[in-house]
């Protein structure tokens, strides 16, 4: 029991370090991605959004909304990696799980992660949806406005169920691809993988993450940015939003902003930082 608790603590700490790396590396591309998802169909694409952002708002506009994930990322990634570790131990007492078991553990971790990821991403999206006007609000003002106008469920937790729907397949793909690549590298380099192999494995995890869930991420961004909360059941308003996107932009609208998705470089840095920190903590704690 003591060993299991220490393992969870190690995963919480390593997850925080990995989360900080994710935000610092991935935020500029995430800003472009989010703006591409919510932009009118007249906008040419991600490169057009990038050039306009740099020209009109400057380089640091690419880090707009970073305060929300940077403040919350310790909790989000700690919860994610700790939930993944606990899920693996629940699924099997043996350390080497099959890839199907890894996918199940990832899906379970994704469902748990949505509890914190949803509000953190809601605030981030609403900050990124501001374009440098005089009326732009600070994070504190956005948070207080959502709480005052809509309360906890329809304000702070807006988009929770679509976040759950996104996170379950996303992290099933994320961890499966990472473990598959890591094991392939392990056959050649042994258990002590070089940093570049961890980065490459993390990158494959990031690619699998977005391929597993990207249309739902577009839906989530639109729901969280809209002026009023969605109505109906989660299935109804998710279906309604998908129909609206297809009507506006065709099927390609469900994949707007996919090219600059942050999770290829960000996932590489996240996993590398997590694995290196966890290995260090294992040596220090002996667990």
DRENDO-1510 file (C-alpha; in Angstrom, 1 decimal, always signed):
<recs>
REC; n; res; u; v; w
REC; 1; UNK; +0.0; +0.0; +0.0 .
REC; 2; UNK; +2.8; +2.4; +0.9 .
REC; 3; UNK; +4.6; +1.6; -2.4 .
REC; 4; UNK; +1.4; +2.3; -4.3 .
REC; 5; UNK; +0.9; +5.6; -2.5 .
REC; 6; UNK; +4.4; +6.7; -3.2 .
REC; 7; UNK; +4.1; +5.8; -6.9 .
REC; 8; UNK; +1.0; +8.0; -7.1 .
REC; 9; UNK; +2.8; +10.9; -5.4 .
REC; 10; UNK; +5.7; +10.5; -7.8 .
REC; 11; UNK; +3.2; +10.5; -10.8 .
REC; 12; UNK; +1.5; +13.7; -9.4 .
REC; 13; UNK; +4.8; +15.5; -9.2 .
REC; 14; UNK; +6.1; +14.3; -12.5 .
REC; 15; UNK; +2.8; +15.2; -14.1 .
REC; 16; UNK; +3.1; +18.8; -12.9 .
REC; 17; UNK; +6.5; +19.1; -14.5 .
REC; 18; UNK; +5.3; +17.5; -17.7 .
REC; 19; UNK; +2.3; +19.9; -17.7 .
REC; 20; UNK; +4.5; +23.0; -17.4 .
REC; 21; UNK; +6.6; +21.8; -20.3 .
REC; 22; UNK; +3.4; +21.2; -22.3 .
REC; 23; UNK; +2.1; +24.8; -21.8 .
REC; 24; UNK; +5.4; +26.5; -22.5 .
REC; 25; UNK; +6.1; +24.6; -25.7 .
REC; 26; UNK; +2.5; +24.2; -27.0 .
REC; 27; UNK; +0.7; +27.5; -26.2 .
REC; 28; UNK; +1.5; +29.5; -29.4 .
REC; 29; UNK; +0.3; +26.7; -31.7 .
REC; 30; UNK; -2.7; +26.1; -29.4 .
REC; 31; UNK; -3.7; +29.7; -29.8 .
REC; 32; UNK; -3.6; +29.5; -33.6 .
REC; 33; UNK; -5.5; +26.2; -33.5 .
REC; 34; UNK; -8.3; +27.6; -31.3 .
REC; 35; UNK; -8.6; +30.8; -33.4 .
REC; 36; UNK; -8.8; +28.6; -36.5 .
REC; 37; UNK; -11.6; +26.6; -35.0 .
REC; 38; UNK; -13.8; +29.6; -34.1 .
REC; 39; UNK; -12.9; +31.9; -37.1 .
REC; 40; UNK; -15.4; +32.7; -39.8 .
REC; 41; UNK; -15.1; +30.6; -43.0 .
REC; 42; UNK; -13.7; +33.7; -44.8 .
REC; 43; UNK; -10.4; +33.3; -42.9 .
REC; 44; UNK; -7.9; +31.5; -45.2 .
REC; 45; UNK; -6.3; +29.2; -42.7 .
REC; 46; UNK; -3.9; +28.8; -39.8 .
REC; 47; UNK; -1.0; +30.6; -41.5 .
REC; 48; UNK; -3.3; +33.6; -42.2 .
REC; 49; UNK; -4.3; +33.6; -38.5 .
REC; 50; UNK; -0.7; +33.4; -37.4 .
REC; 51; UNK; +0.4; +36.3; -39.6 .
REC; 52; UNK; -2.6; +38.5; -38.6 .
REC; 53; UNK; -2.0; +37.8; -34.9 .
REC; 54; UNK; +1.7; +38.7; -35.2 .
REC; 55; UNK; +1.0; +41.8; -37.2 .
REC; 56; UNK; -1.9; +43.2; -35.2 .
REC; 57; UNK; -1.2; +42.0; -31.7 .
REC; 58; UNK; +2.5; +41.1; -31.5 .
REC; 59; UNK; +4.4; +37.9; -30.6 .
REC; 60; UNK; +3.1; +37.6; -27.0 .
REC; 61; UNK; -0.5; +37.4; -28.2 .
REC; 62; UNK; +0.4; +33.8; -29.1 .
REC; 63; UNK; +0.6; +33.2; -25.4 .
REC; 64; UNK; -2.8; +34.7; -24.7 .
REC; 65; UNK; -4.8; +32.5; -22.3 .
REC; 66; UNK; -1.6; +30.9; -21.0 .
REC; 67; UNK; -2.4; +31.9; -17.4 .
REC; 68; UNK; -5.3; +29.6; -17.2 .
REC; 69; UNK; -3.5; +26.4; -18.2 .
REC; 70; UNK; -0.3; +27.4; -16.5 .
REC; 71; UNK; -2.1; +27.9; -13.2 .
REC; 72; UNK; -4.3; +24.8; -13.7 .
REC; 73; UNK; -1.9; +22.6; -15.5 .
REC; 74; UNK; -0.3; +21.2; -12.3 .
REC; 75; UNK; -3.7; +19.9; -11.2 .
REC; 76; UNK; -4.8; +18.8; -14.7 .
REC; 77; UNK; -1.6; +16.9; -15.6 .
REC; 78; UNK; -1.1; +15.6; -12.1 .
REC; 79; UNK; -4.6; +14.2; -12.1 .
REC; 80; UNK; -4.1; +12.8; -15.6 .
REC; 81; UNK; -0.9; +10.9; -15.0 .
REC; 82; UNK; -1.9; +9.8; -11.5 .
REC; 83; UNK; -5.3; +8.5; -12.8 .
REC; 84; UNK; -3.4; +6.7; -15.6 .
REC; 85; UNK; -1.1; +5.1; -13.0 .
REC; 86; UNK; -4.0; +4.1; -10.7 .
REC; 87; UNK; -6.0; +2.8; -13.7 .
REC; 88; UNK; -3.1; +0.6; -14.8 .
REC; 89; UNK; -2.8; -0.9; -11.3 .
REC; 90; UNK; -6.6; -1.5; -11.2 .
REC; 91; UNK; -6.6; -3.2; -14.6 .
REC; 92; UNK; -3.7; -5.5; -13.9 .
REC; 93; UNK; -1.3; -6.2; -11.0 .
REC; 94; UNK; +1.5; -6.8; -13.6 .
REC; 95; UNK; +3.6; -3.8; -14.7 .
REC; 96; UNK; +3.6; -4.8; -18.4 .
REC; 97; UNK; +0.1; -4.3; -19.7 .
REC; 98; UNK; -1.0; -5.2; -23.2 .
REC; 99; UNK; -1.8; -2.3; -25.6 .
REC; 100; UNK; -5.5; -3.0; -25.3 .
REC; 101; UNK; -5.1; -2.6; -21.5 .
REC; 102; UNK; -3.1; +0.5; -22.0 .
REC; 103; UNK; -5.9; +2.0; -24.1 .
REC; 104; UNK; -8.5; +1.2; -21.4 .
REC; 105; UNK; -6.3; +2.8; -18.7 .
REC; 106; UNK; -5.9; +5.9; -20.9 .
REC; 107; UNK; -9.6; +6.1; -21.5 .
REC; 108; UNK; -10.2; +5.9; -17.8 .
REC; 109; UNK; -7.6; +8.6; -17.1 .
REC; 110; UNK; -9.2; +10.8; -19.8 .
REC; 111; UNK; -12.6; +10.6; -18.2 .
REC; 112; UNK; -11.1; +11.6; -14.8 .
REC; 113; UNK; -9.0; +14.3; -16.3 .
REC; 114; UNK; -12.1; +16.1; -17.8 .
REC; 115; UNK; -13.1; +17.2; -14.4 .
REC; 116; UNK; -10.3; +19.7; -14.2 .
REC; 117; UNK; -9.5; +20.0; -18.0 .
REC; 118; UNK; -12.9; +21.4; -18.8 .
REC; 119; UNK; -12.9; +24.6; -16.8 .
REC; 120; UNK; -9.2; +25.2; -17.5 .
REC; 121; UNK; -9.7; +24.9; -21.2 .
REC; 122; UNK; -13.0; +27.0; -21.1 .
REC; 123; UNK; -11.1; +30.0; -19.6 .
REC; 124; UNK; -8.2; +29.4; -22.1 .
REC; 125; UNK; -10.5; +29.4; -25.1 .
REC; 126; UNK; -12.4; +32.5; -24.0 .
REC; 127; UNK; -9.1; +34.3; -23.5 .
REC; 128; UNK; -7.8; +33.2; -26.9 .
REC; 129; UNK; -11.0; +34.3; -28.6 .
REC; 130; UNK; -10.1; +37.9; -27.8 .
REC; 131; UNK; -8.3; +39.7; -30.6 .
REC; 132; UNK; -6.5; +42.6; -28.9 .
REC; 133; UNK; -9.5; +45.1; -28.7 .
REC; 134; UNK; -9.8; +47.7; -26.0 .
REC; 135; UNK; -12.7; +45.7; -24.6 .
REC; 136; UNK; -10.5; +42.5; -24.0 .
REC; 137; UNK; -10.8; +41.2; -20.5 .
REC; 138; UNK; -8.3; +39.7; -18.1 .
REC; 139; UNK; -8.6; +36.2; -16.9 .
REC; 140; UNK; -10.0; +37.3; -13.5 .
REC; 141; UNK; -12.7; +39.3; -15.2 .
REC; 142; UNK; -13.6; +36.4; -17.5 .
REC; 143; UNK; -13.9; +34.0; -14.6 .
REC; 144; UNK; -16.0; +36.4; -12.4 .
REC; 145; UNK; -18.3; +37.1; -15.4 .
REC; 146; UNK; -18.9; +33.4; -16.1 .
REC; 147; UNK; -19.6; +32.7; -12.4 .
REC; 148; UNK; -21.9; +35.8; -12.0 .
REC; 149; UNK; -23.9; +35.3; -15.2 .
REC; 150; UNK; -24.2; +31.5; -15.4 .
REC; 151; UNK; -23.0; +29.9; -12.2 .
REC; 152; UNK; -20.9; +26.7; -11.8 .
REC; 153; UNK; -22.6; +24.2; -14.1 .
REC; 154; UNK; -23.5; +26.4; -17.0 .
REC; 155; UNK; -20.6; +28.8; -16.6 .
REC; 156; UNK; -17.4; +27.4; -15.1 .
REC; 157; UNK; -18.1; +23.8; -16.2 .
REC; 158; UNK; -19.5; +24.7; -19.6 .
REC; 159; UNK; -18.5; +22.1; -22.2 .
REC; 160; UNK; -17.8; +19.4; -19.5 .
REC; 161; UNK; -19.6; +16.6; -21.3 .
REC; 162; UNK; -18.1; +17.3; -24.7 .
REC; 163; UNK; -14.7; +17.4; -22.9 .
REC; 164; UNK; -15.4; +13.9; -21.4 .
REC; 165; UNK; -16.4; +12.7; -24.9 .
REC; 166; UNK; -13.2; +14.1; -26.3 .
REC; 167; UNK; -10.8; +12.9; -23.5 .
REC; 168; UNK; -11.9; +9.2; -23.5 .
REC; 169; UNK; -10.8; +8.4; -27.1 .
REC; 170; UNK; -8.1; +11.0; -27.1 .
REC; 171; UNK; -6.1; +9.5; -24.1 .
REC; 172; UNK; -6.8; +6.0; -25.2 .
REC; 173; UNK; -5.0; +6.8; -28.4 .
REC; 174; UNK; -2.4; +9.0; -26.7 .
REC; 175; UNK; -1.1; +6.4; -24.2 .
REC; 176; UNK; -1.4; +3.5; -26.7 .
REC; 177; UNK; +0.7; +5.2; -29.3 .
REC; 178; UNK; +3.3; +6.4; -26.8 .
REC; 179; UNK; +3.7; +3.0; -25.2 .
REC; 180; UNK; +3.8; +1.3; -28.7 .
REC; 181; UNK; +6.7; +3.6; -29.8 .
REC; 182; UNK; +8.4; +3.4; -26.4 .
REC; 183; UNK; +8.4; -0.4; -26.5 .
REC; 184; UNK; +9.8; -0.4; -30.1 .
REC; 185; UNK; +12.6; +1.9; -29.1 .
REC; 186; UNK; +13.2; -0.2; -25.9 .
REC; 187; UNK; +13.9; -3.3; -27.9 .
REC; 188; UNK; +16.9; -1.5; -29.5 .
REC; 189; UNK; +18.1; +0.8; -26.7 .
REC; 190; UNK; +17.0; -1.0; -23.5 .
REC; 191; UNK; +15.0; +0.4; -20.6 .
REC; 192; UNK; +17.1; +3.6; -20.4 .
REC; 193; UNK; +15.8; +5.4; -23.5 .
REC; 194; UNK; +17.6; +8.4; -24.9 .
REC; 195; UNK; +15.8; +11.7; -24.6 .
REC; 196; UNK; +15.2; +11.9; -28.4 .
REC; 197; UNK; +13.4; +8.5; -28.2 .
REC; 198; UNK; +11.1; +9.8; -25.5 .
REC; 199; UNK; +10.5; +12.9; -27.5 .
REC; 200; UNK; +9.7; +10.8; -30.6 .
REC; 201; UNK; +7.4; +8.5; -28.6 .
REC; 202; UNK; +5.6; +11.5; -27.2 .
REC; 203; UNK; +5.1; +12.9; -30.7 .
REC; 204; UNK; +3.4; +9.8; -31.9 .
REC; 205; UNK; +1.2; +10.0; -28.8 .
REC; 206; UNK; +0.3; +13.6; -29.7 .
REC; 207; UNK; -0.6; +12.6; -33.3 .
REC; 208; UNK; -2.8; +9.8; -32.1 .
REC; 209; UNK; -4.4; +12.1; -29.6 .
REC; 210; UNK; -5.7; +14.5; -32.3 .
REC; 211; UNK; -6.6; +11.9; -34.8 .
REC; 212; UNK; -8.8; +10.2; -32.1 .
REC; 213; UNK; -10.8; +13.3; -31.2 .
REC; 214; UNK; -10.2; +16.4; -33.3 .
REC; 215; UNK; -13.8; +17.1; -34.4 .
REC; 216; UNK; -15.0; +16.9; -30.8 .
REC; 217; UNK; -12.3; +19.5; -29.9 .
REC; 218; UNK; -13.7; +21.9; -32.5 .
REC; 219; UNK; -17.2; +21.4; -31.1 .
REC; 220; UNK; -15.9; +21.9; -27.6 .
REC; 221; UNK; -14.2; +25.2; -28.5 .
REC; 222; UNK; -17.3; +26.6; -30.1 .
REC; 223; UNK; -19.5; +25.5; -27.2 .
REC; 224; UNK; -17.2; +27.1; -24.6 .
REC; 225; UNK; -16.8; +30.3; -26.5 .
REC; 226; UNK; -20.5; +31.0; -27.3 .
REC; 227; UNK; -22.3; +33.8; -25.4 .
REC; 228; UNK; -24.9; +31.5; -23.9 .
REC; 229; UNK; -24.8; +27.9; -22.6 .
REC; 230; UNK; -26.0; +25.1; -24.9 .
REC; 231; UNK; -29.5; +23.7; -24.4 .
REC; 232; UNK; -30.8; +20.2; -24.5 .
REC; 233; UNK; -28.9; +17.0; -23.5 .
REC; 234; UNK; -25.2; +16.7; -24.2 .
REC; 235; UNK; -25.9; +14.3; -27.1 .
REC; 236; UNK; -28.4; +16.8; -28.6 .
REC; 237; UNK; -26.2; +19.9; -28.4 .
REC; 238; UNK; -23.1; +18.1; -29.6 .
REC; 239; UNK; -25.0; +16.8; -32.6 .
REC; 240; UNK; -26.5; +20.3; -33.2 .
REC; 241; UNK; -23.1; +21.9; -33.1 .
REC; 242; UNK; -21.7; +19.3; -35.6 .
REC; 243; UNK; -24.6; +19.9; -38.0 .
REC; 244; UNK; -24.0; +23.7; -37.7 .
REC; 245; UNK; -20.3; +23.3; -38.5 .
REC; 246; UNK; -20.9; +21.1; -41.5 .
REC; 247; UNK; -23.6; +23.5; -42.7 .
REC; 248; UNK; -21.2; +26.4; -42.5 .
REC; 249; UNK; -18.0; +24.9; -43.7 .
REC; 250; UNK; -18.6; +21.4; -44.9 .
REC; 251; UNK; -16.9; +18.3; -43.4 .
REC; 252; UNK; -13.6; +20.1; -43.5 .
REC; 253; UNK; -14.9; +22.5; -40.9 .
REC; 254; UNK; -14.7; +19.7; -38.3 .
REC; 255; UNK; -10.9; +19.6; -38.9 .
REC; 256; UNK; -10.2; +23.4; -39.0 .
REC; 257; UNK; -6.9; +24.2; -37.3 .
REC; 258; UNK; -5.7; +20.6; -37.3 .
REC; 259; UNK; -2.3; +21.3; -38.9 .
REC; 260; UNK; -0.9; +23.5; -36.1 .
REC; 261; UNK; -2.2; +21.3; -33.3 .
REC; 262; UNK; +0.1; +21.8; -30.3 .
REC; 263; UNK; +0.1; +18.1; -29.2 .
REC; 264; UNK; +2.9; +17.0; -31.5 .
REC; 265; UNK; +5.7; +19.1; -30.0 .
REC; 266; UNK; +3.8; +19.6; -26.8 .
REC; 267; UNK; +3.2; +15.9; -26.2 .
REC; 268; UNK; +6.9; +15.2; -27.0 .
REC; 269; UNK; +8.0; +17.7; -24.3 .
REC; 270; UNK; +5.3; +16.5; -21.9 .
REC; 271; UNK; +6.2; +12.8; -22.0 .
REC; 272; UNK; +10.0; +13.5; -22.0 .
REC; 273; UNK; +9.6; +15.8; -18.9 .
REC; 274; UNK; +7.3; +13.3; -17.2 .
REC; 275; UNK; +9.4; +10.3; -17.8 .
REC; 276; UNK; +12.7; +12.0; -16.8 .
REC; 277; UNK; +11.2; +13.4; -13.6 .
REC; 278; UNK; +9.6; +10.1; -12.7 .
REC; 279; UNK; +12.9; +8.2; -13.3 .
REC; 280; UNK; +14.6; +10.7; -11.0 .
REC; 281; UNK; +12.0; +10.4; -8.3 .
REC; 282; UNK; +12.2; +6.6; -8.5 .
REC; 283; UNK; +15.9; +6.8; -7.8 .
REC; 284; UNK; +15.3; +9.2; -4.9 .
REC; 285; UNK; +12.4; +7.4; -3.3 .
REC; 286; UNK; +13.2; +3.8; -4.4 .
REC; 287; UNK; +9.6; +3.3; -5.7 .
</recs>
